[in-house]
Amino acid sequence: MFEKLQSAEEKFEEISQKLTDPEIISDNEQYKNLMKEYKKLSPLIEKYRAYKKAKADFEEAKEMLEAGGLDKEFKEIVQEEFETNRDKMEQLTDEIRILLLPTDPNDDKNVIVEIRGGAGGEEAALFAHSLFRMYSMYAESKGWKVDILNLNETELGGIKEISFSIEGEGAYSRLKFESGVHRVQRVPETESSGRIHTSTVTVAVLPEAEEVEFEINPADLQIDTYRSGGAGGQHVNKTESAIRITHIPTGVVVECQDERSQYKNKDKAMKLLRSRLYEAKLREQNQKIASERKSQVGTGDRSERIRTYNFPQGRLTDHRIGLTLYRLEENLNGNLDELIDALVTADQAAKLAEEE
C-alpha cells in the first residue's frame, strides 16, 4: 500500500509542476485533463501526508518514552502524544484504504434518470411525480442542472413515465444506487375508507454515454416522427416534432416530445438511446462481476425492490442496507445525503471485505 502511495505522491508532485508551466496553461485541453487528475489525487495525497506527519510524531514520542528520564508531568504529555498519533495513524490507514479502492469509471459522469409508475395505477403515477420532485430538489441542492427529455403525464398530475438528465460533477457517483423498485405505502386521497395502499415505481439511473464512447450505426435506427400530445393540452403541437427512435438490433425504443423543435427532440432522443444501450452493456459486464463478488449493495437491477416509503409512519427504509429513517418529508424534499452516504459507505465496506 505504501509503495502505491509513494508513487502517487511523486505523480502528484509532477502534475503540480506541470500546472505551473505556461506552455501547458495555454493548452486548454491538456491543462483541463491535468487539473482533473490533480483534483482526483488531492484527497489521497492529503491523507497520506497527514499519515506521514502522525507517524513521525508517534515515532518521536515512542523514542522519548523508551529513553526514559522524563519527569511525571512531561511523561504524561508525551504518552498522550504517543496514543493520539497511534490512533490517528489507524484512522488514516482506514481512510487511505478506501481512497485506494478502484473507482467506478462512470462516477464523474452526468446521468439520465428514468422513472415509471408501476403497480398501483394513478397512485403509482402520483408517487412517480413525487420521486421526480425529490431528485430535482436534490440536484438543485448540489447545483446540478436538470433537463427533461421525455414526459408522459396523467390527467391528475401524475407521471406515467419521465426521462430526464442531471448534469453536474459526481452526479452518477451519488445517484447510481437509486436504480430499482421504490415502494410507497399510503392512504390515497381518493380512498374514503382510509385504507393503506401499496404502489410501486421503478427508477433507472443510466450514466450518460458520450458519442466517442458508444457509437451507433445509423443503419441500425428507425426514426419516426409524430405529433406530440399530453394531458390537459400540455405540449400539444400541430407539427410532427415528436421523435421515436427504434434501435433495430436490440429493439430498444426511445421517445422525445418535450421540445417544440424536431431537431432538439432528435438530439435528446439520441442522448437517451446511447445511454440506454451503454447501460445495457455495463449491466452485462456487472452481472459477470457480481457473480464473482461475495457481496454488493444492490445489483442495480430495475426489478429489485430497494426501498419503502411509508407515509403513515413517516418512515423510509432502504432494504439493501437495513437503514430506516423517520424523516420522510425531509427526504422527499431532496434531503438525501444521509441516505446516499450510508449506501456509499456500505458499498465501500463490501469492496474492502473483498480486497482482504
Secondary structure, 3 states (H helix, E strand, C coil): CHHHHHHHHHHHHHHHHHCCCHHHHHCHHHHHHHHHHHHHHHHHHHHHHHHHHHHHHHHHHHHHHHHCCCCHHHHHHHHHHHHHHHHHHHHHHHHHHHHCCCCCCCCCCCEEEEEEECCCHHHHHHHHHHHHHHHHHHHHHHCCEEEEEEEEECCCCCEEEEEEEEECCCHHHHHHHHCEEEEEEECCCCCCCCCCEEEEEEEEEEECCCCCCCCCCHHHEEEEEECCCCHHHCCCCCCCCEEEEEECCCCEEEEECCCCCHHHHHHHHHHHHHHHHHHHHHHHHHHHHHHHCCCCCCCCCCCCEEEEEECCCCEEEECCCCEEECCHHHHHCCCCHHHHHHHHHHHHHHHHHHHC
